[in-house]
């Protein structure tokens, strides 16, 4: 089943044999890959979080039922085979025998069995664990939402007070997130045994879904479908995932050293089920808050094996023959989409005038003025001055992400106009501005509207991009209309402190595909997501628009057997978000430039997130690719993939 990986390794090594070499170092020493990181994980609990800083580690430590080759083809991993029932609502997986759970020292603890997926699902669906993975199970696994709702009800009962409802009847009273006392509605009892993840026997696993899901296998590289050894999870309790000691491993690597804000060391798992596909013996990640600025120097000094080249260094380094032949771009991918997002739940300091922002953001003409004033090309050039339009995107769902009978999802009615056009139109932006000024003045808003735009300082080029966006939009709309205020958030815990807290007005955000269906791109906008908070708006116009969007999404979700109709329905919902300027699309996966001794085309590849984080199947080369070497390898990869 792994011939495709073997083939790509041989092909690419042939292309680069003269200049790069292939495999571990020739002297027989262990292959050690050294890099920097600048943002520390909040937790190693892969059942709780979906943050990239965590999953970039844990997807090397825990294997899934399936994995991908370097062209995006699904391959067996902890499952050796699988089959659905007739309508793809029940899936059965046959597991690989002999796979072991080991501790941080590589000592065997237990066999990996079907019960480990049952334990993971039960943990995620218990509201007490507040798992970010839950939404994936809620939308796909039968019984998941019923059990979650019941456990959430039991949690609320613990703090509920006796009281009466509006009819004077006895009731339980709780305080909602806005500080209001409300009646706690009783929830039907649900059993954990009703969750549709069942161990038929030790090596047969069955998933019962909420409906027909032809794309189900593409979900299985999400953290929600990772296994966990139940006795160990119970023994650890709340300490599970707090350090490498409170984690077990069944992946290609063990986290042998975990010293927060010092180092992460991943060591090859000696008990791994497929050792012949693990070529790097150790990955050593060293913490440095200034990684983006000092990495290049350390790489050139021989202290690192990879470093990102920021845009402010790129042009000069490409002009220098001594460095130009070591720089190449990342592999194109559509697993992520980036956009600038309006926040409808303003939880920032009074100095940024949150009440005034709330008036403005709920005015569609105001949003439209910003959307049409935003020229994305200068913003993209802040990251990629060599080819700024390489990954530009006019839609939320990337082009080439989903196809049906040769037709790209983004070419369906509604979205096609966005793909073929450009939302930037300075004259139209001014027209919307003038309408917004009239309406907002009448509503009591003050000008200029302050717009808090935050960025993560550990993200390469983020500060430069924000400054470009600020200058570009203000130049079109006028500083007397809008005042964009750029602010740096914390390097560690940025998502928690800024995006999830609503501590911004307008900000670049992203979303990674969890599975190969357009539905995955609606997840950031569902009610109760920690994203955009459109659902928290109380403005009648916004409430009505959001309700209409949700109706469109639910109608699309209900179409499970007619793929063409399903895609058309999701395209209609996405077009609605764009038509009303709730989102300003920017680009697909960021094209970054780096010097790296990893071959970017050897690694696993998929149009869903997390897969590309894995070190399995990759060799350390003797030197970094040049642009020419990258282009030759890319042409070969694309031809084989196509």
C-alpha positions in Angstrom: 0.0 0.0 0.0 3.0 2.3 0.3 4.5 2.0 -3.2 3.5 5.6 -4.0 5.7 6.9 -1.2 8.5 4.7 -2.2 8.2 6.0 -5.8 8.2 9.7 -4.9 11.3 9.2 -2.8 13.1 7.5 -5.6 12.0 10.1 -8.2 12.9 13.1 -6.2 16.2 11.8 -5.0 17.0 11.2 -8.7 16.2 14.8 -9.6 18.4 16.2 -6.8 21.0 13.5 -6.3 23.9 15.5 -7.6 23.3 18.6 -5.4 21.3 17.5 -2.4 21.9 13.9 -1.6 19.1 11.7 -0.1 18.6 10.0 3.2 20.4 10.2 6.5 23.9 11.5 6.8 26.5 9.4 5.1 28.7 9.0 8.2 26.1 6.8 9.9 25.4 9.2 12.7 21.8 9.6 13.8 19.7 11.9 11.6 18.9 14.9 13.8 16.7 17.7 12.5 17.1 21.0 14.3 14.6 23.9 14.2 13.2 26.8 16.3 9.8 27.5 17.6 8.4 30.8 19.0 5.0 29.9 20.4 4.5 27.4 23.2 1.7 25.0 23.4 -1.1 25.4 26.1 -1.6 21.7 26.3 -0.5 18.4 24.8 -4.1 17.0 25.3 -4.9 16.2 21.7 -8.4 15.2 22.7 -9.1 18.8 23.9 -7.5 21.2 21.5 -7.3 21.8 17.8 -4.6 24.5 18.0 -1.9 24.1 15.3 0.9 24.6 17.8 -0.3 21.5 19.6 -1.3 19.4 16.6 2.0 20.0 14.9 3.5 18.0 17.8 0.8 15.4 18.5 0.3 14.3 15.0 3.9 13.0 15.1 3.2 11.2 18.4 -0.2 9.6 17.8 -1.2 7.8 14.7 -4.7 7.8 13.1 -6.7 5.1 11.4 -5.6 6.3 8.0 -2.8 8.6 6.6 -1.8 10.0 3.3 1.0 9.6 0.8 2.9 12.5 -0.7 0.2 13.0 -3.4 -2.8 13.1 -1.1 -3.9 9.5 -1.6 -5.4 7.8 1.5 -3.4 4.9 2.9 -3.9 2.4 5.8 -2.4 3.3 9.1 -3.8 1.9 12.3 -6.6 0.5 10.2 -5.6 -2.0 7.5 -9.0 -1.9 5.7 -12.5 -0.5 6.0 -15.9 -0.6 4.4 -19.2 1.4 4.6 -22.7 0.1 4.5 -24.9 0.7 1.5 -25.7 4.4 2.3 -22.3 5.2 4.0 -24.0 5.8 7.3 -22.1 3.0 9.1 -18.4 2.4 8.6 -16.4 -0.6 9.8 -12.6 -0.5 10.3 -10.3 -3.5 10.7 -7.4 -2.5 12.9 -3.7 -3.4 12.7 -2.7 -5.9 15.3 0.5 -5.6 17.4 0.6 -1.8 17.6 1.8 -0.7 21.0 1.2 2.2 23.4 4.6 3.3 24.9 5.5 5.9 27.5 8.0 8.8 27.2 10.9 6.3 27.8 9.7 3.9 25.1 8.5 1.3 27.6 5.5 -0.7 26.3 2.3 -0.1 28.2 -0.5 -1.8 26.2 -1.8 -2.8 22.8 -3.7 -0.4 20.7 -7.3 -1.7 20.3 -10.7 -0.6 19.1 -11.6 0.4 22.7 -9.1 3.2 22.4 -11.3 5.1 19.9 -14.4 4.4 22.1 -12.6 6.0 25.1 -11.6 9.0 23.0 -15.1 9.6 21.8 -16.5 9.3 25.3 -14.0 11.8 26.6 -14.6 14.3 23.8 -18.4 14.1 24.1 -18.4 14.7 27.9 -19.1 18.5 28.3 -17.0 18.5 31.5 -13.9 18.2 29.3 -14.7 21.2 27.1 -13.1 19.7 24.0 -12.6 21.8 20.9 -12.8 18.5 19.0 -16.4 18.0 20.0 -18.0 19.9 17.1 -16.6 17.3 14.6 -18.2 14.4 16.5 -21.4 16.4 17.1 -21.9 16.8 13.3 -20.9 13.3 12.3 -21.3 10.7 15.1 -24.8 9.4 16.1 -25.5 10.0 19.8 -22.7 12.5 20.3 -24.8 15.6 20.7 -27.4 13.9 22.9 -24.7 12.7 25.4 -22.9 16.1 25.3 -26.1 18.0 25.9 -27.0 15.7 28.8 -23.6 16.0 30.5 -23.7 19.8 30.0 -27.1 19.8 31.7 -25.7 17.8 34.7 -22.8 20.3 35.0 -25.2 23.2 35.1 -27.3 21.5 37.7 -24.3 21.5 40.1 -24.5 25.3 40.3 -28.2 25.8 39.7 -30.3 27.5 42.3 -33.9 26.8 43.2 -36.4 29.3 41.8 -39.5 29.7 39.8 -40.2 30.1 36.1 -42.5 32.8 34.5 -45.6 30.8 35.5 -44.5 30.5 39.1 -43.7 26.9 38.8 -40.6 25.4 40.6 -37.5 25.6 38.4 -33.7 25.5 38.4 -32.1 28.8 37.8 -28.7 29.4 36.3 -26.7 32.5 35.2 -25.9 32.7 31.5 -22.7 34.0 30.0 -24.2 37.6 29.9 -24.9 37.5 33.6 -28.7 37.0 33.3 -30.6 34.5 35.4 -32.5 32.0 33.2 -34.4 28.8 33.7 -32.4 25.7 33.2 -34.3 23.6 30.7 -34.3 19.9 31.5 -32.4 17.7 29.0 -33.4 14.0 28.3 -31.1 11.5 29.8 -28.6 10.0 27.4 -26.2 7.1 27.8 -22.5 7.1 26.9 -23.2 3.8 25.3 -25.4 5.5 22.7 -22.4 7.3 21.1 -21.9 5.7 17.7 -18.4 4.5 18.3 -18.3 0.8 19.1 -15.6 -1.8 19.6 -17.1 -4.9 17.9 -14.0 -6.8 19.2 -10.4 -5.8 20.0 -9.6 -5.2 16.3 -12.9 -4.2 14.7 -14.2 -0.7 15.1 -17.6 0.6 14.0 -18.8 4.2 13.5 -22.5 4.9 13.2 -22.9 8.4 11.7 -25.6 11.1 11.9 -26.4 10.4 8.2 -24.8 9.3 4.9 -21.2 10.6 4.9 -19.4 9.5 1.7 -16.4 11.7 2.8 -16.1 10.1 6.2 -12.6 8.6 5.7 -11.3 12.1 5.0 -12.3 13.1 8.6 -10.1 10.5 10.2 -6.9 12.6 10.3 -8.6 15.0 12.7 -7.8 15.0 16.4 -11.4 14.0 17.2 -10.6 10.5 15.8 -7.3 9.9 17.5 -7.2 7.0 20.0 -6.4 7.1 23.7 -5.7 4.3 26.2 -8.6 4.5 28.7 -6.9 3.2 31.8 -4.0 5.7 31.4 -6.5 8.5 30.7 -8.4 7.7 33.9 -5.2 7.4 35.9 -4.0 10.8 34.7 -7.3 12.6 35.2 -6.9 16.4 34.7 -3.1 15.9 34.3 -3.5 14.1 31.0 -1.5 16.1 28.3 0.1 18.5 30.8 3.5 17.1 30.1 5.2 14.4 28.1 5.0 12.2 31.2 1.2 12.3 31.1 0.9 11.1 27.5 1.2 7.7 25.8 2.5 7.3 22.2 1.7 5.1 19.2 3.1 7.3 16.5 6.4 7.5 14.7 7.9 9.6 17.5 8.0 9.9 21.3 8.2 13.3 23.0 11.3 12.3 25.0 11.9 15.9 26.3 9.3 18.6 26.9 10.6 21.7 28.6 8.2 24.6 27.9 9.8 27.7 26.5 13.1 25.7 26.3 12.8 22.7 24.0 10.8 19.8 22.5 12.7 16.7 21.5 10.9 14.1 19.4 12.8 10.7 19.4 12.1 7.9 16.9 9.7 5.3 18.4 11.6 2.0 18.5 8.3 0.1 18.8 6.7 1.8 15.8 4.7 -0.4 13.5 6.3 0.9 10.3 9.9 1.7 11.2 11.1 1.5 7.5 9.2 4.8 6.8 10.9 6.8 9.6 14.2 8.3 8.4 14.8 11.1 10.9 16.0 9.8 14.3 15.4 12.9 16.3 13.7 16.3 15.9 15.0 19.0 18.2 12.9 22.1 18.5 14.4 24.9 20.5 12.3 27.8 21.9 13.2 31.3 20.9 10.7 34.2 20.9 12.7 35.9 18.2 12.8 32.8 15.9 11.6 34.6 12.9 14.4 37.2 13.1 17.4 35.1 14.2 16.6 31.8 12.4 18.3 32.7 9.2 21.6 33.6 10.9 21.5 30.4 12.9 20.9 28.3 9.8 23.7 29.9 7.9 26.0 29.3 10.9 25.1 25.6 10.8 23.1 25.7 14.0 19.8 24.8 12.5 18.4 22.7 9.6 15.5 25.0 8.8 14.7 28.7 9.0 11.9 30.8 7.6 13.0 33.7 5.4 10.9 36.7 6.2 9.8 39.0 3.4 12.1 41.9 4.5 15.1 39.6 4.0 13.9 37.7 1.0 14.7 40.1 -1.9 18.3 40.8 -0.6 19.0 37.1 0.0 17.7 36.1 -3.4 20.0 38.7 -5.0 23.0 37.1 -3.1 24.4 34.0 -4.9 25.6 32.6 -1.6 22.1 32.4 -0.2 19.9 32.3 -3.2 20.6 28.7 -4.0 19.4 27.6 -0.6 15.9 29.3 -0.6 12.7 27.8 -1.9 9.0 28.2 -1.3 6.6 25.9 0.4 4.4 23.4 -1.4 1.1 24.8 -2.6 -1.9 23.5 -0.6 -5.6 24.2 -0.2 -5.9 22.8 3.3 -6.1 26.3 4.9 -8.0 29.4 3.9 -7.3 32.9 5.3 -9.6 35.9 5.5 -10.1 39.1 7.3 -13.0 38.8 9.7 -15.3 41.3 11.4 -16.0 40.7 15.1 -19.5 41.1 16.3 -18.7 40.6 20.0 -16.5 43.5 20.9 -14.6 42.6 24.1 -11.7 45.1 23.9 -10.7 48.0 26.0 -12.8 51.2 26.2 -10.0 53.2 24.5 -10.9 51.4 21.3 -14.6 52.3 21.6 -16.3 48.9 21.5 -19.8 50.4 21.5 -19.1 52.5 18.5 -17.5 49.6 16.7 -20.7 47.5 17.5 -22.8 50.2 15.7 -20.4 50.2 12.7 -19.9 46.5 12.2 -23.7 45.8 12.2 -24.1 48.3 9.3 -23.7 46.4 6.0 -22.6 49.5 4.1 -19.8 49.9 6.5 -18.6 46.3 6.0 -19.0 46.7 2.3 -16.9 49.8 2.3 -14.0 47.9 3.9 -14.4 44.9 1.8 -14.2 46.9 -1.5 -11.4 49.2 -0.2 -9.2 46.2 0.6 -6.6 45.6 -2.2 -5.3 42.2 -1.3 -2.2 42.3 -3.6 -0.2 44.7 -1.5 -1.1 42.7 1.6 0.0 39.5 0.0 3.2 41.1 -1.2 4.1 41.7 2.4 4.5 37.9 2.7 5.6 37.1 -0.8 7.2 39.9 -2.8 8.4 37.5 -5.4 4.9 36.2 -6.4 2.2 37.9 -4.4 -0.8 36.6 -6.3 0.4 32.9 -6.3 -2.2 31.9 -3.6 -4.7 34.7 -3.8 -8.3 33.6 -3.0 -11.6 35.3 -3.6 -13.7 32.7 -1.7 -13.8 31.1 1.7 -13.5 27.6 0.2 -10.3 27.4 -1.8 -10.5 26.6 -5.5 -9.5 23.0 -6.3 -10.5 21.9 -2.9 -13.6 20.0 -4.0 -14.6 18.6 -7.4 -17.6 16.9 -8.7 -17.5 15.2 -12.1 -14.7 17.7 -13.2 -16.5 20.8 -11.9 -14.8 22.8 -9.2 -17.0 23.7 -6.2 -16.0 27.4 -6.5 -17.3 27.5 -10.1 -20.9 26.9 -8.9 -23.4 29.8 -9.4 -22.7 32.7 -7.1 -19.1 31.8 -6.2 -18.1 31.9 -9.8 -18.5 35.6 -10.0 -16.1 36.0 -7.0 -13.5 33.7 -8.5 -13.5 35.4 -11.8 -13.5 39.0 -10.4 -12.0 41.0 -7.6 -13.8 42.6 -4.7 -11.3 45.5 -4.7 -13.1 48.6 -6.2 -12.1 51.9 -4.8 -15.0 53.9 -6.3 -17.5 51.4 -5.1 -15.9 51.4 -1.6 -16.4 55.2 -1.5 -20.1 54.8 -2.5 -20.6 52.4 0.4 -18.7 54.7 2.7 -20.9 57.6 2.0 -24.0 55.5 2.6 -22.5 54.2 5.9 -21.7 57.7 7.1 -25.3 58.9 6.6 -26.8 55.8 8.3 -24.3 55.6 11.2 -24.5 59.3 11.9 -28.2 59.0 12.3 -27.6 56.0 14.6 -25.3 58.1 16.8 -21.9 56.7 15.7 -18.7 58.7 16.0 -16.1 59.1 13.3 -13.5 58.0 12.6 -14.5 54.5 13.6 -11.7 52.9 15.6 -10.8 49.5 14.2 -8.6 47.4 16.5 -6.6 45.0 14.3 -4.4 42.5 16.2 -1.7 40.1 15.0 0.4 37.3 16.5 4.0 38.6 16.8 5.3 35.1 16.4 3.9 34.9 12.9 6.5 35.9 10.3 5.7 39.1 8.4 2.4 39.6 10.3 3.3 43.1 11.6 4.3 44.2 8.1 1.1 42.9 6.5 -1.0 44.7 9.1 0.7 48.0 8.4 0.2 47.6 4.7 -3.5 46.8 5.2 -3.9 49.8 7.5 -2.3 52.2 5.1 -4.1 50.8 2.1 -7.7 50.8 3.4 -7.3 54.2 5.1 -5.9 55.7 1.9 -9.1 54.6 0.0 -11.7 55.5 2.7 -10.0 58.4 4.5 -8.6 58.7 8.0 -11.6 60.8 8.9 -13.9 57.8 8.3 -11.8 54.9 9.7 -8.8 54.6 12.1 -7.2 51.2 11.9 -5.2 50.6 15.1 -2.6 47.8 14.8 -1.8 45.9 18.0 0.4 43.0 18.8 -1.2 40.2 20.9 0.7 37.7 23.0 3.0 35.2 21.3 1.8 32.4 23.5 -1.9 31.8 23.8 -2.8 34.3 21.1 -6.0 32.5 20.0 -7.3 32.3 23.5 -6.4 35.9 24.4 -7.4 37.6 21.2 -9.6 35.7 18.7 -11.6 33.5 21.0 -12.0 36.3 23.5 -13.3 38.7 20.9 -10.4 41.1 21.7 -10.3 42.6 18.2 -12.5 44.4 15.6 -11.1 43.3 12.2 -8.4 40.7 12.0 -6.8 38.1 9.7 -8.0 34.6 10.7 -7.7 31.2 9.2 -9.4 27.8 9.1 -8.1 24.4 8.2 -10.2 21.9 6.4 -11.2 19.0 8.7 -12.5 16.8 5.9 -12.9 16.8 2.1 -16.3 18.4 1.7 -17.4 22.1 1.5 -19.3 21.7 4.8 -16.0 21.9 6.6 -15.7 25.6 5.6 -19.0 26.5 7.3 -17.8 25.3 10.7 -16.2 28.7 11.7 -19.6 30.4 11.3 -21.9 28.0 13.1 -23.7 29.2 16.3 -21.6 29.0 19.5 -18.2 28.9 17.6 -15.4 30.9 19.0 -15.1 32.6 15.7 -16.5 35.9 14.3 -19.4 35.8 16.8 -22.0 36.8 14.2 -24.5 34.8 16.2 -24.0 37.1 19.2 -25.2 40.2 17.4 -28.5 41.7 18.7 -28.9 44.1 15.8 -32.1 43.1 13.9 -30.6 43.4 10.5 -27.6 41.2 11.3 -29.8 38.7 13.2 -32.1 38.3 10.2 -29.1 37.8 7.8 -27.5 35.3 10.1 -30.7 33.3 10.5 -31.0 33.2 6.7 -27.4 32.0 6.4 -28.0 29.2 8.9 -31.1 28.1 7.0 -29.0 27.9 3.8 -26.3 25.9 5.6 -28.8 23.5 7.2 -30.5 22.9 3.9 -27.2 22.1 2.3 -26.2 19.7 5.1 -29.5 17.8 4.6 -28.5 16.9 1.0 -26.5 13.7 1.4 -26.9 11.6 -1.7 -26.9 14.2 -4.6 -23.3 15.6 -4.6 -24.1 18.1 -7.3 -27.1 19.5 -5.4 -25.1 19.5 -2.2 -22.3 21.5 -3.6 -24.7 24.0 -5.2 -26.5 24.5 -1.9 -23.2 25.1 0.0 -22.1 27.5 -2.7 -25.3 29.4 -2.2 -24.7 29.7 1.5 -21.1 30.8 1.1 -22.1 33.4 -1.6 -24.6 34.8 0.9 -21.8 35.4 3.5 -19.7 37.2 0.8 -22.6 39.1 -0.6 -23.2 40.7 2.8 -19.5 41.3 3.5 -19.2 39.2 6.6 -15.8 37.9 5.4 -13.0 39.4 3.2 -11.2 36.4 1.6 -7.4 36.7 1.2 -5.5 33.6 0.3 -5.1 29.8 0.7 -2.2 28.3 2.5 0.5 30.8 3.0 3.4 30.6 0.6 6.4 30.9 2.8 10.1 30.9 1.8 12.6 29.0 3.8 16.0 27.3 3.9 15.3 23.7 4.9 17.0 20.4 4.6 13.7 18.7 4.3 12.3 17.9 0.9 8.9 19.6 0.8 7.6 17.0 -1.7 8.4 13.9 0.4 6.1 14.7 3.3 2.5 13.6 3.5 0.0 15.7 1.7 -3.8 16.2 1.8 -6.4 18.8 1.3 -7.3 18.6 5.1 -5.2 20.1 7.8 -2.7 18.4 10.2 -1.3 15.9 7.7 1.6 18.1 6.6 3.0 18.4 10.1 4.3 14.8 10.1 8.0 14.0 9.9 7.3 10.4 8.9 8.5 9.6 5.3 10.9 12.5 5.2 14.7 12.5 4.9 17.2 15.1 5.9 19.0 16.4 2.8 22.6 17.6 2.8 21.5 21.1 1.7 18.4 23.1 1.1 16.7 23.2 -2.3 17.2 26.2 -4.6 14.2 27.7 -6.4 15.3 25.9 -9.6 15.5 22.6 -7.8 12.2 23.2 -6.2 10.6 24.0 -9.5 11.9 20.8 -11.1 10.7 18.7 -8.2 7.3 20.5 -8.2 6.8 19.8 -11.9 7.5 16.1 -11.3 5.3 16.0 -8.2 2.4 17.8 -9.9 2.6 15.6 -13.0 2.4 12.4 -10.9 -0.3 13.8 -8.7 -2.4 15.1 -11.7 
